[in-house]
Amino acid sequence: MLPHLDAQKIIKTIDRLNRRIAERFPDSGLSQVSLQVHKVADKAQSRSQTARRPNILLRLGVAILLLLLISVVAASVAVLLDGSFELNTGWDAVQGVEAGISASVFIGAAIIFLITVENRMKRKKMLTEIEDLRELSHIIDMHQLTKDPERVLRPHKRTASSPTDNLSPFELSRYLDYCSELLALLGKVAGIYSQGVHDAVVLDAIDSIENLTTGLSRKIWQKMIILGQWQNEVAAEGRANVGEAAPPAVPHERPPVEDIAPSDDPPASS
């Protein structure tokens, strides 16, 4: 069998991330959002299992309605085949054919509606759940929106409306990393819904969630790259201030004469 996403392992990963965020940033808004991610993951597991199971009562009701519809059609055909219904003129024949075509189209649409009603009900529920993932993705992005490395790395003049800068460079790095992990896990939660689902509309919605979380994570990683470059510069300046010597270069050893391939070029004239 092909490997598949294990919902329980994803939930365990989210639970561990919840503890990491709560220990590093207790009573923070990000820790509350991570708890919401855990809730939607639990819901995704139960909803995906429900979507894969057939709705027996609904299918039984659809089968009864289809039988009634087929019985009505069969009774109508029996009346037409009986000699009691007569066509006196050609116009009556045309009207009869038109009525038959209209009835066939109506009956066909009714049959398609009854057969697909279960899939449409499941689709509506799953799209509602997937929309919750979209909202959570934007909420996580809002939490990291004001976490700008420039405010932490370089002194600046604050205003009355400036966001609070109470994070050290290390804490800011951890905060951004947690946001990126939450977004990645939301993409995996969306992947739970895709297992055993063959609805093109639902699969497109799941792909849009994965694209959204990937794009938002890319913005966060740009901030983390800036922060990492600054930390490398600070470390290099610290080594220079304490007079730490650079690591010695490895001398280039001339290979033995016998290891040098002979050249066919004539010796240069002096």
BALOBA-1460 file (C-alpha; in Angstrom, 3 decimals):
// residues 270
<rec num="1" residu="m" x="0.000" y="0.000" z="0.000"/>
<rec num="2" residu="l" x="1.113" y="3.559" z="-0.690"/>
<rec num="3" residu="p" x="2.008" y="5.664" z="2.361"/>
<rec num="4" residu="h" x="-0.660" y="8.061" z="3.551"/>
<rec num="5" residu="l" x="-0.986" y="10.877" z="6.043"/>
<rec num="6" residu="d" x="-1.481" y="9.615" z="9.580"/>
<rec num="7" residu="a" x="-3.911" y="12.005" z="11.260"/>
<rec num="8" residu="q" x="-2.907" y="10.843" z="14.740"/>
<rec num="9" residu="k" x="0.770" y="11.626" z="14.139"/>
<rec num="10" residu="i" x="-0.115" y="15.059" z="12.766"/>
<rec num="11" residu="i" x="-2.207" y="15.763" z="15.869"/>
<rec num="12" residu="k" x="0.660" y="14.614" z="18.118"/>
<rec num="13" residu="t" x="3.026" y="16.964" z="16.278"/>
<rec num="14" residu="i" x="0.596" y="19.852" z="16.761"/>
<rec num="15" residu="d" x="0.215" y="18.988" z="20.446"/>
<rec num="16" residu="r" x="3.980" y="19.064" z="20.932"/>
<rec num="17" residu="l" x="4.189" y="22.396" z="19.110"/>
<rec num="18" residu="n" x="1.467" y="23.734" z="21.429"/>
<rec num="19" residu="r" x="3.594" y="22.857" z="24.444"/>
<rec num="20" residu="r" x="6.695" y="24.437" z="22.895"/>
<rec num="21" residu="i" x="4.862" y="27.703" z="22.208"/>
<rec num="22" residu="a" x="3.242" y="27.765" z="25.671"/>
<rec num="23" residu="e" x="6.603" y="27.179" z="27.356"/>
<rec num="24" residu="r" x="8.424" y="29.821" z="25.329"/>
<rec num="25" residu="f" x="5.597" y="32.401" z="25.088"/>
<rec num="26" residu="p" x="3.088" y="31.715" z="27.878"/>
<rec num="27" residu="d" x="-0.274" y="33.507" z="27.707"/>
<rec num="28" residu="s" x="0.495" y="34.772" z="24.218"/>
<rec num="29" residu="g" x="-1.964" y="35.110" z="21.378"/>
<rec num="30" residu="l" x="0.076" y="32.666" z="19.316"/>
<rec num="31" residu="s" x="-0.399" y="29.947" z="21.937"/>
<rec num="32" residu="q" x="-4.174" y="30.448" z="21.729"/>
<rec num="33" residu="v" x="-4.054" y="30.161" z="17.950"/>
<rec num="34" residu="s" x="-2.051" y="26.946" z="18.210"/>
<rec num="35" residu="l" x="-4.824" y="25.482" z="20.368"/>
<rec num="36" residu="q" x="-7.302" y="26.345" z="17.611"/>
<rec num="37" residu="v" x="-5.075" y="24.539" z="15.114"/>
<rec num="38" residu="h" x="-5.213" y="21.481" z="17.375"/>
<rec num="39" residu="k" x="-9.024" y="21.661" z="17.454"/>
<rec num="40" residu="v" x="-9.397" y="21.880" z="13.675"/>
<rec num="41" residu="a" x="-6.989" y="18.944" z="13.305"/>
<rec num="42" residu="d" x="-9.181" y="16.821" z="15.590"/>
<rec num="43" residu="k" x="-12.229" y="17.920" z="13.608"/>
<rec num="44" residu="a" x="-10.518" y="17.135" z="10.305"/>
<rec num="45" residu="q" x="-9.806" y="13.596" z="11.426"/>
<rec num="46" residu="s" x="-13.440" y="12.911" z="12.390"/>
<rec num="47" residu="r" x="-14.895" y="14.742" z="9.371"/>
<rec num="48" residu="s" x="-12.678" y="12.913" z="6.883"/>
<rec num="49" residu="q" x="-13.658" y="9.568" z="8.385"/>
<rec num="50" residu="t" x="-17.341" y="10.524" z="8.168"/>
<rec num="51" residu="a" x="-16.956" y="11.623" z="4.544"/>
<rec num="52" residu="r" x="-15.516" y="8.239" z="3.604"/>
<rec num="53" residu="r" x="-18.397" y="6.344" z="5.200"/>
<rec num="54" residu="p" x="-21.647" y="5.952" z="3.229"/>
<rec num="55" residu="n" x="-24.808" y="7.574" z="4.621"/>
<rec num="56" residu="i" x="-27.049" y="4.508" z="4.795"/>
<rec num="57" residu="l" x="-30.265" y="6.340" z="5.740"/>
<rec num="58" residu="l" x="-29.822" y="8.937" z="3.017"/>
<rec num="59" residu="r" x="-29.097" y="6.293" z="0.396"/>
<rec num="60" residu="l" x="-32.137" y="4.307" z="1.483"/>
<rec num="61" residu="g" x="-34.347" y="7.390" z="1.136"/>
<rec num="62" residu="v" x="-32.904" y="8.140" z="-2.307"/>
<rec num="63" residu="a" x="-33.520" y="4.541" z="-3.392"/>
<rec num="64" residu="i" x="-37.180" y="4.744" z="-2.304"/>
<rec num="65" residu="l" x="-37.691" y="8.006" z="-4.195"/>
<rec num="66" residu="l" x="-36.079" y="6.534" z="-7.315"/>
<rec num="67" residu="l" x="-38.354" y="3.506" z="-7.126"/>
<rec num="68" residu="l" x="-41.416" y="5.760" z="-6.846"/>
<rec num="69" residu="l" x="-40.250" y="7.826" z="-9.801"/>
<rec num="70" residu="i" x="-39.618" y="4.755" z="-11.922"/>
<rec num="71" residu="s" x="-43.063" y="3.404" z="-10.955"/>
<rec num="72" residu="v" x="-44.748" y="6.619" z="-12.097"/>
<rec num="73" residu="v" x="-42.866" y="6.534" z="-15.397"/>
<rec num="74" residu="a" x="-43.730" y="2.871" z="-15.924"/>
<rec num="75" residu="a" x="-47.421" y="3.541" z="-15.224"/>
<rec num="76" residu="s" x="-47.429" y="6.418" z="-17.726"/>
<rec num="77" residu="v" x="-45.817" y="4.254" z="-20.407"/>
<rec num="78" residu="a" x="-48.369" y="1.517" z="-19.758"/>
<rec num="79" residu="v" x="-51.187" y="3.982" z="-20.310"/>
<rec num="80" residu="l" x="-49.647" y="5.082" z="-23.619"/>
<rec num="81" residu="l" x="-49.165" y="1.508" z="-24.806"/>
<rec num="82" residu="d" x="-52.756" y="0.675" z="-23.897"/>
<rec num="83" residu="g" x="-55.230" y="1.533" z="-26.631"/>
<rec num="84" residu="s" x="-57.121" y="4.076" z="-24.539"/>
<rec num="85" residu="f" x="-54.883" y="7.027" z="-25.540"/>
<rec num="86" residu="e" x="-55.520" y="8.009" z="-29.154"/>
<rec num="87" residu="l" x="-53.815" y="10.545" z="-31.409"/>
<rec num="88" residu="n" x="-56.482" y="12.062" z="-33.677"/>
<rec num="89" residu="t" x="-54.241" y="14.446" z="-35.640"/>
<rec num="90" residu="g" x="-50.594" y="14.996" z="-36.465"/>
<rec num="91" residu="w" x="-50.526" y="17.965" z="-34.099"/>
<rec num="92" residu="d" x="-51.521" y="15.643" z="-31.265"/>
<rec num="93" residu="a" x="-48.562" y="13.443" z="-32.172"/>
<rec num="94" residu="v" x="-46.184" y="16.402" z="-32.090"/>
<rec num="95" residu="q" x="-47.521" y="17.494" z="-28.729"/>
<rec num="96" residu="g" x="-47.167" y="13.973" z="-27.427"/>
<rec num="97" residu="v" x="-43.536" y="13.753" z="-28.557"/>
<rec num="98" residu="e" x="-42.777" y="17.176" z="-27.019"/>
<rec num="99" residu="a" x="-44.399" y="16.164" z="-23.740"/>
<rec num="100" residu="g" x="-42.414" y="12.927" z="-23.766"/>
<rec num="101" residu="i" x="-39.105" y="14.747" z="-24.317"/>
<rec num="102" residu="s" x="-39.872" y="17.270" z="-21.549"/>
<rec num="103" residu="a" x="-40.814" y="14.465" z="-19.180"/>
<rec num="104" residu="s" x="-37.597" y="12.578" z="-20.015"/>
<rec num="105" residu="v" x="-35.439" y="15.636" z="-19.322"/>
<rec num="106" residu="f" x="-37.238" y="16.280" z="-16.026"/>
<rec num="107" residu="i" x="-36.960" y="12.660" z="-14.951"/>
<rec num="108" residu="g" x="-33.269" y="12.517" z="-15.883"/>
<rec num="109" residu="a" x="-32.522" y="15.703" z="-13.911"/>
<rec num="110" residu="a" x="-34.436" y="14.332" z="-10.930"/>
<rec num="111" residu="i" x="-32.476" y="11.076" z="-11.037"/>
<rec num="112" residu="i" x="-29.122" y="12.915" z="-11.232"/>
<rec num="113" residu="f" x="-30.157" y="15.191" z="-8.347"/>
<rec num="114" residu="l" x="-31.113" y="12.255" z="-6.132"/>
<rec num="115" residu="i" x="-27.971" y="10.273" z="-6.948"/>
<rec num="116" residu="t" x="-25.591" y="13.191" z="-6.242"/>
<rec num="117" residu="v" x="-27.352" y="14.602" z="-3.170"/>
<rec num="118" residu="e" x="-25.050" y="12.707" z="-0.754"/>
<rec num="119" residu="n" x="-21.871" y="13.954" z="-2.429"/>
<rec num="120" residu="r" x="-23.140" y="17.532" z="-2.463"/>
<rec num="121" residu="m" x="-24.011" y="17.422" z="1.237"/>
<rec num="122" residu="k" x="-20.554" y="16.076" z="2.099"/>
<rec num="123" residu="r" x="-18.939" y="18.659" z="-0.160"/>
<rec num="124" residu="k" x="-20.723" y="21.517" z="1.610"/>
<rec num="125" residu="k" x="-19.589" y="20.319" z="5.034"/>
<rec num="126" residu="m" x="-15.980" y="19.802" z="3.957"/>
<rec num="127" residu="l" x="-15.768" y="23.189" z="2.239"/>
<rec num="128" residu="t" x="-16.985" y="24.811" z="5.464"/>
<rec num="129" residu="e" x="-14.249" y="23.057" z="7.433"/>
<rec num="130" residu="i" x="-11.605" y="23.963" z="4.862"/>
<rec num="131" residu="e" x="-12.672" y="27.603" z="5.077"/>
<rec num="132" residu="d" x="-11.803" y="27.495" z="8.800"/>
<rec num="133" residu="l" x="-8.248" y="26.520" z="7.806"/>
<rec num="134" residu="r" x="-8.072" y="29.522" z="5.503"/>
<rec num="135" residu="e" x="-9.146" y="31.876" z="8.298"/>
<rec num="136" residu="l" x="-6.611" y="30.379" z="10.712"/>
<rec num="137" residu="s" x="-3.851" y="30.828" z="8.145"/>
<rec num="138" residu="h" x="-4.579" y="34.533" z="7.892"/>
<rec num="139" residu="i" x="-4.802" y="34.834" z="11.695"/>
<rec num="140" residu="i" x="-1.323" y="33.309" z="12.049"/>
<rec num="141" residu="d" x="-0.042" y="35.715" z="9.421"/>
<rec num="142" residu="m" x="-1.512" y="38.617" z="11.389"/>
<rec num="143" residu="h" x="0.391" y="37.514" z="14.505"/>
<rec num="144" residu="q" x="3.748" y="37.708" z="12.723"/>
<rec num="145" residu="l" x="2.892" y="40.802" z="10.686"/>
<rec num="146" residu="t" x="4.464" y="43.295" z="13.129"/>
<rec num="147" residu="k" x="7.407" y="41.046" z="14.025"/>
<rec num="148" residu="d" x="9.873" y="42.963" z="11.882"/>
<rec num="149" residu="p" x="13.571" y="42.106" z="12.320"/>
<rec num="150" residu="e" x="14.529" y="45.717" z="11.498"/>
<rec num="151" residu="r" x="12.862" y="46.943" z="14.701"/>
<rec num="152" residu="v" x="14.778" y="44.447" z="16.817"/>
<rec num="153" residu="l" x="18.153" y="44.681" z="15.113"/>
<rec num="154" residu="r" x="18.525" y="48.430" z="14.646"/>
<rec num="155" residu="p" x="17.682" y="51.267" z="17.050"/>
<rec num="156" residu="h" x="14.774" y="53.392" z="15.926"/>
<rec num="157" residu="k" x="12.572" y="56.158" z="17.213"/>
<rec num="158" residu="r" x="9.300" y="54.858" z="18.561"/>
<rec num="159" residu="t" x="5.949" y="56.582" z="18.214"/>
<rec num="160" residu="a" x="2.806" y="56.300" z="20.282"/>
<rec num="161" residu="s" x="1.356" y="53.795" z="17.783"/>
<rec num="162" residu="s" x="4.478" y="51.688" z="17.278"/>
<rec num="163" residu="p" x="4.081" y="47.972" z="18.012"/>
<rec num="164" residu="t" x="5.751" y="46.600" z="21.114"/>
<rec num="165" residu="d" x="9.273" y="45.273" z="20.587"/>
<rec num="166" residu="n" x="9.764" y="43.137" z="23.670"/>
<rec num="167" residu="l" x="11.398" y="40.165" z="21.927"/>
<rec num="168" residu="s" x="15.102" y="39.499" z="21.769"/>
<rec num="169" residu="p" x="16.604" y="38.390" z="18.439"/>
<rec num="170" residu="f" x="16.587" y="34.781" z="19.638"/>
<rec num="171" residu="e" x="12.956" y="34.994" z="20.793"/>
<rec num="172" residu="l" x="11.970" y="36.641" z="17.536"/>
<rec num="173" residu="s" x="13.617" y="33.802" z="15.635"/>
<rec num="174" residu="r" x="11.683" y="31.264" z="17.686"/>
<rec num="175" residu="y" x="8.412" y="33.173" z="17.256"/>
<rec num="176" residu="l" x="8.756" y="33.314" z="13.474"/>
<rec num="177" residu="d" x="9.742" y="29.654" z="13.348"/>
<rec num="178" residu="y" x="6.642" y="28.674" z="15.347"/>
<rec num="179" residu="c" x="4.433" y="30.653" z="12.947"/>
<rec num="180" residu="s" x="6.013" y="28.883" z="9.991"/>
<rec num="181" residu="e" x="5.487" y="25.478" z="11.609"/>
<rec num="182" residu="l" x="1.828" y="26.253" z="12.348"/>
<rec num="183" residu="l" x="1.245" y="27.197" z="8.721"/>
<rec num="184" residu="a" x="2.964" y="24.032" z="7.510"/>
<rec num="185" residu="l" x="0.831" y="21.905" z="9.832"/>
<rec num="186" residu="l" x="-2.333" y="23.622" z="8.599"/>
<rec num="187" residu="g" x="-1.380" y="22.504" z="5.101"/>
<rec num="188" residu="k" x="-1.036" y="18.939" z="6.404"/>
<rec num="189" residu="v" x="-4.438" y="19.187" z="8.117"/>
<rec num="190" residu="a" x="-5.906" y="20.171" z="4.745"/>
<rec num="191" residu="g" x="-4.232" y="17.089" z="3.322"/>
<rec num="192" residu="i" x="-6.196" y="14.924" z="5.777"/>
<rec num="193" residu="y" x="-9.400" y="15.940" z="4.005"/>
<rec num="194" residu="s" x="-8.001" y="14.885" z="0.623"/>
<rec num="195" residu="q" x="-7.633" y="11.228" z="1.598"/>
<rec num="196" residu="g" x="-10.391" y="9.139" z="0.085"/>
<rec num="197" residu="v" x="-12.037" y="12.172" z="-1.557"/>
<rec num="198" residu="h" x="-12.597" y="12.315" z="-5.304"/>
<rec num="199" residu="d" x="-14.559" y="15.558" z="-5.466"/>
<rec num="200" residu="a" x="-12.762" y="18.002" z="-7.773"/>
<rec num="201" residu="v" x="-14.216" y="21.042" z="-5.986"/>
<rec num="202" residu="v" x="-12.969" y="19.856" z="-2.590"/>
<rec num="203" residu="l" x="-9.536" y="18.946" z="-3.954"/>
<rec num="204" residu="d" x="-9.181" y="22.389" z="-5.544"/>
<rec num="205" residu="a" x="-10.057" y="24.014" z="-2.205"/>
<rec num="206" residu="i" x="-7.438" y="21.857" z="-0.448"/>
<rec num="207" residu="d" x="-4.802" y="22.821" z="-3.019"/>
<rec num="208" residu="s" x="-5.618" y="26.497" z="-2.468"/>
<rec num="209" residu="i" x="-5.030" y="26.091" z="1.284"/>
<rec num="210" residu="e" x="-1.654" y="24.444" z="0.684"/>
<rec num="211" residu="n" x="-0.663" y="27.211" z="-1.748"/>
<rec num="212" residu="l" x="-1.774" y="29.854" z="0.764"/>
<rec num="213" residu="t" x="0.186" y="28.403" z="3.685"/>
<rec num="214" residu="t" x="3.265" y="27.942" z="1.493"/>
<rec num="215" residu="g" x="3.127" y="31.566" z="0.348"/>
<rec num="216" residu="l" x="2.704" y="32.883" z="3.884"/>
<rec num="217" residu="s" x="5.575" y="30.707" z="5.137"/>
<rec num="218" residu="r" x="7.787" y="32.097" z="2.394"/>
<rec num="219" residu="k" x="7.258" y="35.622" z="3.736"/>
<rec num="220" residu="i" x="8.196" y="34.464" z="7.233"/>
<rec num="221" residu="w" x="11.358" y="32.776" z="5.998"/>
<rec num="222" residu="q" x="12.447" y="36.012" z="4.359"/>
<rec num="223" residu="k" x="12.361" y="37.637" z="7.800"/>
<rec num="224" residu="m" x="14.256" y="34.714" z="9.319"/>
<rec num="225" residu="i" x="16.963" y="34.990" z="6.637"/>
<rec num="226" residu="i" x="17.435" y="38.694" z="7.475"/>
<rec num="227" residu="l" x="17.662" y="37.829" z="11.175"/>
<rec num="228" residu="g" x="20.147" y="35.025" z="10.542"/>
<rec num="229" residu="q" x="22.385" y="37.247" z="8.423"/>
<rec num="230" residu="w" x="22.452" y="39.878" z="11.164"/>
<rec num="231" residu="q" x="23.359" y="37.287" z="13.784"/>
<rec num="232" residu="n" x="26.223" y="36.072" z="11.580"/>
<rec num="233" residu="e" x="27.476" y="39.650" z="11.188"/>
<rec num="234" residu="v" x="27.354" y="40.196" z="14.959"/>
<rec num="235" residu="a" x="29.240" y="36.969" z="15.563"/>
<rec num="236" residu="a" x="31.900" y="37.977" z="13.035"/>
<rec num="237" residu="e" x="32.292" y="41.415" z="14.635"/>
<rec num="238" residu="g" x="32.605" y="39.791" z="18.046"/>
<rec num="239" residu="r" x="35.461" y="37.585" z="16.866"/>
<rec num="240" residu="a" x="37.194" y="40.605" z="15.341"/>
<rec num="241" residu="n" x="36.871" y="42.661" z="18.557"/>
<rec num="242" residu="v" x="38.423" y="39.980" z="20.742"/>
<rec num="243" residu="g" x="41.237" y="39.488" z="18.236"/>
<rec num="244" residu="e" x="40.306" y="35.959" z="17.408"/>
<rec num="245" residu="a" x="42.415" y="34.776" z="14.545"/>
<rec num="246" residu="a" x="40.738" y="33.490" z="11.476"/>
<rec num="247" residu="p" x="41.105" y="29.756" z="10.917"/>
<rec num="248" residu="p" x="44.416" y="29.052" z="9.174"/>
<rec num="249" residu="a" x="44.229" y="28.391" z="5.491"/>
<rec num="250" residu="v" x="45.247" y="24.979" z="4.313"/>
<rec num="251" residu="p" x="48.520" y="25.395" z="2.323"/>
<rec num="252" residu="h" x="48.407" y="24.323" z="-1.262"/>
<rec num="253" residu="e" x="50.872" y="21.462" z="-1.662"/>
<rec num="254" residu="r" x="52.651" y="21.072" z="-4.946"/>
<rec num="255" residu="p" x="52.108" y="17.564" z="-6.246"/>
<rec num="256" residu="p" x="55.154" y="15.387" z="-6.795"/>
<rec num="257" residu="v" x="56.848" y="15.689" z="-10.132"/>
<rec num="258" residu="e" x="55.934" y="12.204" z="-11.170"/>
<rec num="259" residu="d" x="52.244" y="12.974" z="-10.554"/>
<rec num="260" residu="i" x="52.239" y="15.836" z="-13.057"/>
<rec num="261" residu="a" x="51.147" y="14.721" z="-16.492"/>
<rec num="262" residu="p" x="53.773" y="15.419" z="-19.127"/>
<rec num="263" residu="s" x="52.978" y="18.173" z="-21.566"/>
<rec num="264" residu="d" x="53.332" y="17.903" z="-25.312"/>
<rec num="265" residu="d" x="53.999" y="21.645" z="-25.663"/>
<rec num="266" residu="p" x="57.561" y="22.621" z="-26.507"/>
<rec num="267" residu="p" x="59.505" y="24.463" z="-23.814"/>
<rec num="268" residu="a" x="59.247" y="28.227" z="-23.919"/>
<rec num="269" residu="s" x="62.234" y="29.925" z="-25.434"/>
<rec num="270" residu="s" x="64.169" y="32.267" z="-23.175"/>
